[in-house]
Amino acid sequence: EFNKAIKLSANDSQLYFQRSIAEMKLDQMKQALADLNRAISLNPDFLNAHFQRGLCLLKLNDIETSLSDFDIVITKKPGFAPAYKGRGIAKLQLGMYDKSIIDLTTALERSPFDIELYNNRGLAYSALGYFAFAIADFEDALERNPNKDPGVLNNLAWLLATCPKKEYRNGDLALKYATQACEQSNWTNDGALDTLAAAYAELGRFEDAIRWQKKAIVNAPEASKAELR
């Protein structure tokens, strides 16, 4: 329907923007990017299109380029929390952990129930060695989501099982959260199975650790198998 509409009104930036959203939901990222470029060329001040293009570029792993779109939105609409979230995630992926925390914290002030923000800030804190803050963020994310997101469960379990500072390791809790992550992912996610193995290893149950690590290897994509071995 958007294709038909664009044929009738080829200079309507809103139509290209709306079609890009449908394309992104279909995982047609390159087509979405082309539509967003067209929308912005027709209307350079189209902030929603800039924001959407930032998200699209993140999906396409063009992280550095995505920052400029998020910067444009934040400059012109400084109260828009999703733009801080997008920029915070981009900075996290670029290893700009301090700056990522600033953006994610700003977003959290405006969207305090967004578990993705806690999860990603937890990852940034962990990368910087602020393990207590990381654990607190992962726990906050779980408290705010009664369905227990498997990604958050896995991140918390991994930190509790493998933290380089012994005082933050807790094998029993790691096993609890890793088991929940495996249950939530139907025991098929190699990352969750890998974390479960690490939890068993932290508890000194090495035969169990080996058994689950073997299952992680079986379920992993070919590119990950060597590291898991």
Salt bridges, closest charged atoms under 4 A:
GLU1 OE2 - LYS4 NZ 3.50
GLU23 OE2 - ARG19 NE 3.73
ASP35 OD2 - ARG19 NE 2.65
ASP45 OD1 - LYS76 NZ 2.91
ASP69 OD1 - HIS50 ND1 2.71
ASP69 OD2 - ARG53 NE 2.79
ASP71 OD1 - ARG87 NH1 2.76
ASP103 OD2 - ARG87 NE 2.67
ASP103 OD2 - LYS91 NZ 3.05
ASP114 OD2 - LYS85 NZ 2.94
GLU116 OE2 - LYS85 NZ 3.11
ASP137 OD2 - ARG121 NE 2.69
ASP140 OD1 - ARG144 NH1 3.78
GLU202 OE1 - ARG169 NE 3.08
ASP208 OD2 - ARG205 NE 3.11
ASP208 OD1 - ARG211 NH2 3.13
